[in-house]
């Protein structure tokens, strides 16, 4: 089948490359000529493990193309995916749908014959209805269907998530559209990936509900971690204890500095606004968003406390800047709030991240970016681990201590054992674990 992917950002590029790898012919379209030129040279604008090889292979095999003009791609396509950004709108927090609606207008102007228009972007309930209205208004005689097909890709594992999904949600009542979508995803039948057909509005809400629920799990365990610190319990053991209940599950129960990234912050906020507009507020999600925002600054206060109550005039080394490992995404990363708060307190910041420093330079000022973890801790009064990159899990602790001015480590991801750190001579602070916890705590 022939596919047009409007938008060549994270979702569009990963989805387009994976569809091409299934054997479909895909054209990824983007209005940014520099991005398209880079993709045609084989330069991938985002870091996602395995994506560069996947793109190169399918370009070479003649199944994946890139363009700045959507005309030819849309006219020949069986399905046209809208995979443009839907950032939070400044001022009110609603999802900014201007890119989605502009794409709908442009698709309507050039599509030829029956066309399935698929919303891949994360959009509020009712967006598909408005896309349909826009297309109908632009082309009254058009033969088309609008489908909601939300993505469930985790940054750092997006290719595996696309090819081995937990589920595929397809929102449409149009029988012809169902057949087109079934054919697009037919290669996944061998993996027995469950396809759930729903109404369009149900599919749109499912995406937001899923992200809000996961954000709630993260925020819940973070608050339990705070309680553990007060009462002398161990959050990792609590998480194991409740995670073994298959009604709860173990995923997203790792205490840390709060959630960030391109999805959870904006999607929880958009759901809150949608619910408020509908007169049915989601109070739990409202609390989740508020608690998560507060937590990031609270982690900075934890660092200040570990440094004796003040960081003024001190150097703090920060390992990990991206919101999670295996990505270069800095959007809403906890490191942004933590570093800003420490700078407000008078600290000098040195930082290292395997992939995120280029993006971080555009978001943070007065930070010294280093070439390695060991370079980062040189002369530091404290080390803060913010992102749990694999490269940070087995550092040479003797080498780290020798380079630091003071052996203070604040581990916001609980990747080291408290007992071992104490034996190595570190002042060690973690999240939700009692001071001096035994090595039986384990490693996440």
C-alpha positions as CSV (number, residue, x, y, z in Angstrom):
1,X,0.0,0.0,0.0
2,X,1.0,3.6,-0.4
3,X,1.2,5.8,2.7
4,X,1.7,9.6,3.1
5,X,3.0,10.6,6.5
6,X,2.4,14.3,7.1
7,X,5.0,15.4,9.7
8,X,8.4,13.9,10.0
9,X,9.0,14.4,13.7
10,X,9.3,11.7,16.3
11,X,6.0,9.9,15.7
12,X,5.9,10.5,11.9
13,X,9.4,9.4,11.2
14,X,9.3,6.3,13.4
15,X,5.8,5.3,12.1
16,X,6.8,6.0,8.5
17,X,10.0,4.0,8.7
18,X,8.3,1.1,10.4
19,X,5.4,1.0,7.8
20,X,8.1,1.0,5.1
21,X,9.8,-1.9,6.8
22,X,6.5,-3.8,6.5
23,X,6.7,-3.4,2.8
24,X,4.5,-0.4,2.2
25,X,5.7,2.6,0.1
26,X,5.9,5.6,2.4
27,X,6.5,9.3,1.8
28,X,7.3,11.4,4.9
29,X,6.4,15.0,4.3
30,X,7.6,18.0,6.3
31,X,7.6,21.7,5.7
32,X,11.0,22.1,7.1
33,X,13.4,21.9,4.1
34,X,16.5,21.6,6.3
35,X,14.9,18.5,8.0
36,X,14.0,16.9,4.7
37,X,17.4,17.6,3.2
38,X,19.1,16.1,6.3
39,X,16.8,13.0,6.1
40,X,17.7,12.5,2.4
41,X,21.4,12.6,3.3
42,X,20.7,10.0,6.0
43,X,21.1,12.4,8.9
44,X,18.4,11.5,11.5
45,X,17.3,14.6,13.5
46,X,16.3,12.7,16.6
47,X,18.1,10.0,18.6
48,X,16.2,6.8,18.7
49,X,18.1,3.5,18.9
50,X,18.0,1.6,15.6
51,X,16.1,4.4,13.7
52,X,19.1,5.4,11.5
53,X,19.6,1.9,10.2
54,X,15.9,1.4,9.7
55,X,15.6,4.6,7.6
56,X,18.7,3.8,5.6
57,X,17.6,0.3,4.8
58,X,14.2,1.3,3.6
59,X,15.5,4.3,1.6
60,X,17.9,2.0,-0.1
61,X,15.1,-0.5,-0.9
62,X,13.0,2.2,-2.5
63,X,10.2,2.0,0.1
64,X,10.8,5.3,2.0
65,X,10.9,8.7,0.6
66,X,11.0,12.3,1.9
67,X,9.4,15.5,0.5
68,X,8.5,19.0,1.4
69,X,5.4,19.1,-0.9
70,X,2.6,16.7,0.0
71,X,0.8,16.9,-3.3
72,X,2.2,13.8,-5.0
73,X,2.3,11.8,-1.8
74,X,-1.3,12.4,-0.9
75,X,-2.7,11.9,-4.4
76,X,-1.2,8.5,-4.7
77,X,-1.8,7.4,-1.1
78,X,-4.3,4.8,0.2
79,X,-3.9,6.3,3.7
80,X,-2.7,9.8,4.7
81,X,-1.5,10.0,8.3
82,X,-1.4,13.3,10.2
83,X,1.5,13.2,12.6
84,X,2.2,16.8,13.4
85,X,2.8,18.4,16.8
86,X,0.0,19.2,19.2
87,X,1.9,21.2,21.9
88,X,0.2,22.8,24.8
89,X,-1.3,26.1,23.8
90,X,0.2,29.1,25.6
91,X,-2.0,30.7,28.1
92,X,-4.7,28.1,28.6
93,X,-3.1,24.7,28.4
94,X,-5.4,23.3,25.7
95,X,-3.8,21.3,22.9
96,X,-2.7,23.5,20.0
97,X,-4.5,21.9,17.0
98,X,-3.5,24.5,14.4
99,X,-1.0,22.2,12.7
100,X,-3.5,19.3,12.5
101,X,-6.2,21.5,11.0
102,X,-3.8,23.1,8.5
103,X,-2.7,19.6,7.4
104,X,-6.4,18.6,7.0
105,X,-6.9,21.6,4.7
106,X,-3.9,20.9,2.6
107,X,-4.7,17.2,2.3
108,X,-8.3,18.1,1.2
109,X,-7.0,20.3,-1.6
110,X,-5.0,17.7,-3.3
111,X,-6.4,14.2,-2.5
112,X,-7.7,12.1,-5.4
113,X,-10.2,9.4,-5.0
114,X,-11.2,7.6,-1.8
115,X,-8.7,8.5,0.9
116,X,-8.4,7.4,4.5
117,X,-7.2,10.4,6.6
118,X,-5.7,9.0,9.8
119,X,-5.0,11.2,12.8
120,X,-1.8,9.8,14.4
121,X,-1.1,12.9,16.5
122,X,-2.4,12.9,20.0
123,X,-5.5,15.0,19.9
124,X,-8.5,15.8,22.2
125,X,-11.9,14.2,21.8
126,X,-13.8,15.6,18.9
127,X,-10.7,16.6,16.8
128,X,-11.6,13.9,14.2
129,X,-15.0,15.5,13.8
130,X,-13.5,18.9,13.1
131,X,-11.0,17.4,10.7
132,X,-13.9,15.8,8.8
133,X,-15.8,19.1,8.8
134,X,-12.7,21.0,7.5
135,X,-12.1,18.5,4.7
136,X,-15.8,18.4,3.8
137,X,-15.9,22.2,3.7
138,X,-12.8,22.4,1.6
139,X,-13.8,19.6,-0.8
140,X,-17.6,19.1,-0.7
141,X,-17.4,16.3,-3.3
142,X,-14.5,14.4,-1.6
143,X,-14.7,10.7,-0.9
144,X,-12.9,10.1,2.3
145,X,-13.0,8.8,5.9
146,X,-11.3,10.2,9.0
147,X,-9.8,7.6,11.4
148,X,-8.2,8.0,14.8
149,X,-5.2,5.7,15.2
150,X,-3.3,7.0,18.3
151,X,0.4,6.0,18.8
152,X,1.7,4.3,21.9
153,X,5.4,4.6,21.4
154,X,7.9,4.9,24.2
155,X,10.9,7.0,23.4
156,X,14.0,4.8,23.5
157,X,11.9,1.7,22.5
158,X,9.7,3.1,19.7
159,X,10.6,0.7,17.0
160,X,10.0,-2.4,19.1
161,X,6.7,-0.8,20.4
162,X,5.5,-0.2,16.8
163,X,6.4,-3.7,15.6
164,X,5.4,-5.6,18.7
165,X,2.6,-3.4,20.1
166,X,0.4,-4.2,23.1
167,X,-2.6,-3.1,21.1
168,X,-3.6,-1.1,18.0
169,X,-6.5,1.2,18.5
170,X,-8.5,2.1,15.3
171,X,-11.3,4.5,15.7
172,X,-13.8,4.5,12.8
173,X,-17.3,3.4,11.8
174,X,-16.4,3.4,8.1
175,X,-16.2,-0.2,6.8
176,X,-13.9,0.8,3.9
177,X,-11.6,2.6,6.2
178,X,-11.5,-0.5,8.5
179,X,-10.4,-2.6,5.6
180,X,-7.6,-0.2,4.6
181,X,-6.3,0.0,8.2
182,X,-6.5,-3.8,8.5
183,X,-4.4,-4.2,5.4
184,X,-1.8,-1.6,6.7
185,X,-1.4,-3.4,9.9
186,X,-1.7,-6.9,8.4
187,X,2.1,-7.7,8.9
188,X,1.5,-7.5,12.6
189,X,-1.1,-10.3,12.6
190,X,1.8,-12.8,12.8
191,X,2.7,-11.3,16.2
192,X,-1.0,-11.6,17.2
193,X,-1.1,-7.9,18.0
194,X,-4.7,-7.2,19.2
195,X,-6.5,-4.6,17.1
196,X,-9.4,-2.9,18.9
197,X,-11.9,-1.1,16.6
198,X,-13.8,1.6,18.4
199,X,-15.7,4.8,17.6
200,X,-13.4,7.7,16.7
201,X,-14.1,9.7,19.9
202,X,-13.4,6.6,22.0
203,X,-10.0,6.1,20.3
204,X,-9.1,9.7,20.9
205,X,-9.9,9.5,24.6
206,X,-8.2,6.2,25.0
207,X,-4.8,7.7,24.2
208,X,-5.2,10.5,26.8
209,X,-6.7,8.1,29.4
210,X,-3.7,5.8,29.0
211,X,-1.1,8.5,29.5
212,X,-3.0,10.0,32.4
213,X,-3.1,6.6,34.1
214,X,0.6,6.0,33.7
215,X,1.4,9.5,34.9
216,X,-0.8,8.8,38.0
217,X,1.2,5.6,38.7
218,X,4.4,7.5,38.6
219,X,3.1,10.3,40.8
220,X,1.6,7.8,43.3
221,X,4.8,6.0,43.8
222,X,6.7,9.3,44.2
223,X,4.4,10.4,47.0
224,X,4.8,6.9,48.6
225,X,8.5,7.5,48.4
226,X,8.1,10.7,50.3
227,X,6.2,8.9,53.0
228,X,8.8,6.1,53.1
229,X,11.5,8.7,53.9
230,X,9.4,10.0,56.8
231,X,8.5,6.6,58.4
232,X,11.7,4.7,57.6
233,X,10.3,2.4,54.9
234,X,11.8,1.4,51.6
235,X,9.9,2.5,48.4
236,X,11.6,-0.1,46.2
237,X,10.4,-2.9,48.4
238,X,6.9,-1.3,48.6
239,X,6.9,-1.0,44.8
240,X,7.9,-4.7,44.5
241,X,5.2,-5.7,47.0
242,X,2.4,-3.9,45.2
243,X,3.7,-4.6,41.7
244,X,3.5,-8.4,42.2
245,X,-0.2,-7.9,42.3
246,X,-1.2,-8.5,38.7
247,X,-4.1,-6.0,39.1
248,X,-1.4,-3.3,39.6
249,X,1.7,-4.5,37.7
250,X,5.3,-3.5,38.3
251,X,5.8,-1.0,35.5
252,X,5.9,2.8,36.2
253,X,6.4,2.2,39.9
254,X,10.0,3.5,40.0
255,X,10.3,6.5,42.3
256,X,12.2,9.5,40.9
257,X,12.2,13.2,40.2
258,X,8.9,13.3,38.4
259,X,7.7,12.6,34.9
260,X,8.6,14.7,31.8
261,X,8.9,14.3,28.1
262,X,6.8,15.1,25.1
263,X,3.6,13.2,26.2
264,X,2.7,13.0,29.9
265,X,2.9,16.7,30.8
266,X,1.0,18.1,27.8
267,X,-1.4,15.2,27.6
268,X,-2.5,15.3,31.2
269,X,-3.0,19.1,30.9
270,X,-5.0,18.7,27.7
271,X,-7.2,16.0,29.3
272,X,-7.8,18.3,32.3
273,X,-8.9,21.1,30.0
274,X,-11.1,18.9,27.9
275,X,-12.8,17.5,31.0
276,X,-13.3,21.0,32.4
277,X,-14.9,22.2,29.2
278,X,-17.2,19.1,29.2
279,X,-18.2,19.9,32.8
280,X,-16.8,16.6,34.1
281,X,-13.5,17.5,35.8
282,X,-10.8,14.7,36.3
283,X,-9.8,15.8,39.8
284,X,-7.3,12.9,40.2
285,X,-5.4,14.0,37.0
286,X,-5.5,17.6,38.1
287,X,-3.8,16.6,41.3
288,X,-1.3,14.4,39.5
289,X,-0.2,17.3,37.3
290,X,0.1,19.7,40.2
291,X,2.1,17.3,42.4
292,X,4.5,16.4,39.5
293,X,5.2,20.1,38.9
294,X,6.0,20.6,42.6
295,X,8.2,17.5,42.8
296,X,10.8,18.7,40.4
297,X,11.6,21.7,42.5
298,X,11.4,19.5,45.6
299,X,14.3,17.4,44.2
300,X,16.4,20.5,44.0
301,X,15.7,21.1,47.7
302,X,16.8,17.6,48.4
303,X,20.2,18.4,46.8
304,X,20.4,21.6,48.8
305,X,19.8,19.7,52.0
306,X,22.4,17.1,51.2
307,X,24.9,20.0,50.7
308,X,24.3,21.2,54.2
309,X,21.4,23.6,53.6
310,X,23.0,25.8,50.9
311,X,24.6,25.4,47.5
312,X,25.7,29.1,47.2
313,X,29.3,29.1,45.9
314,X,29.3,25.3,45.4
315,X,29.7,23.3,42.2
316,X,27.0,20.7,41.5
317,X,27.7,18.0,38.9
318,X,24.6,16.7,37.1
319,X,24.6,13.4,35.3
320,X,21.6,13.0,33.0
321,X,19.7,15.8,31.4
322,X,17.1,14.1,29.2
323,X,13.7,13.2,30.7
324,X,14.6,9.5,30.3
325,X,17.5,7.4,28.9
326,X,17.9,6.4,25.3
327,X,16.5,9.6,23.9
328,X,17.8,13.2,23.3
329,X,14.4,14.6,24.3
330,X,14.7,17.5,26.8
331,X,11.0,18.5,26.7
332,X,9.7,19.0,30.3
333,X,12.8,17.1,31.6
334,X,13.1,17.2,35.4
335,X,16.7,18.4,35.0
336,X,15.5,21.7,33.7
337,X,13.6,22.6,36.9
338,X,16.3,21.1,39.1
339,X,19.2,22.9,37.5
340,X,17.3,26.2,37.4
341,X,16.5,25.9,41.1
342,X,20.1,25.1,42.0
343,X,21.3,28.0,40.0
344,X,18.8,30.3,41.8
345,X,20.4,29.1,45.0
346,X,23.8,30.2,43.8
347,X,25.3,26.9,42.5
348,X,27.6,26.5,39.6
349,X,26.5,23.6,37.4
350,X,28.5,21.1,35.4
351,X,26.6,18.6,33.4
352,X,26.9,15.5,31.2
353,X,24.4,13.5,29.2
354,X,25.2,10.9,26.5
355,X,22.7,12.4,24.0
356,X,20.9,15.4,25.4
357,X,23.5,18.2,25.7
358,X,22.9,19.7,22.3
359,X,19.3,20.3,23.0
360,X,20.0,21.3,26.6
361,X,22.2,24.1,25.4
362,X,19.1,25.8,23.9
363,X,17.2,25.5,27.2
364,X,19.8,26.1,29.9
365,X,22.2,29.0,30.5
366,X,25.4,29.2,32.4
367,X,26.0,25.4,32.4
368,X,29.4,23.8,31.8
369,X,28.9,20.8,29.5
370,X,31.4,18.0,30.0
371,X,32.9,15.2,27.9
372,X,32.2,12.4,30.3
373,X,30.9,11.6,33.7
374,X,34.3,11.7,35.2
375,X,35.0,15.1,33.7
376,X,31.7,16.3,35.0
377,X,32.4,15.5,38.7
378,X,35.8,17.3,38.7
379,X,36.0,19.6,41.7
380,X,32.3,19.1,42.5
381,X,30.8,19.6,45.9
382,X,27.9,17.2,45.0
383,X,26.9,14.8,42.3
384,X,23.3,14.5,41.3
385,X,22.1,11.6,39.1
386,X,18.9,12.8,37.3
387,X,18.6,10.3,34.4
388,X,19.3,6.6,34.7
389,X,21.4,6.1,31.6
390,X,23.1,2.6,31.5
391,X,26.4,4.4,31.3
392,X,25.9,5.7,34.9
393,X,24.9,2.4,36.5
394,X,28.4,1.1,37.0
395,X,30.7,4.1,37.4
396,X,34.1,3.7,38.9
397,X,33.2,5.0,42.3
398,X,36.7,5.3,43.6
399,X,37.6,7.4,40.6
400,X,34.4,9.5,41.1
401,X,35.3,10.2,44.7
402,X,38.9,11.1,43.9
403,X,37.8,13.8,41.5
404,X,35.1,15.3,43.7
405,X,35.8,18.1,46.2
406,X,33.3,16.6,48.6
407,X,31.9,13.0,48.3
408,X,28.2,13.9,48.3
409,X,25.9,11.9,45.9
410,X,22.2,12.5,45.4
411,X,20.8,9.6,43.4
412,X,17.4,10.6,42.2
413,X,17.0,7.2,40.4
414,X,18.1,4.8,43.1
415,X,20.6,3.1,40.9
416,X,23.2,2.5,43.6
417,X,23.1,0.6,46.9
418,X,23.1,2.8,50.0
419,X,25.3,0.4,52.0
420,X,27.9,0.1,49.3
421,X,28.0,3.9,48.9
422,X,28.5,4.4,52.6
423,X,31.3,1.8,52.6
424,X,33.0,3.8,49.8
425,X,32.9,6.9,51.9
426,X,30.1,8.8,50.2
427,X,27.4,10.9,51.8
428,X,24.6,9.2,49.8
429,X,21.0,10.4,49.5
430,X,18.4,8.5,47.4
431,X,14.7,8.6,47.0
432,X,12.3,6.9,49.3
433,X,14.9,4.8,51.1
434,X,16.0,5.2,54.7
435,X,19.5,6.5,55.3
436,X,22.0,3.7,55.6
437,X,19.7,1.2,53.9
438,X,21.3,-2.2,53.6
439,X,22.6,-3.6,50.3
440,X,19.6,-5.9,50.2
441,X,17.8,-2.8,48.8
442,X,19.1,-3.9,45.4
443,X,19.3,-1.9,42.2
444,X,16.5,-0.8,40.0
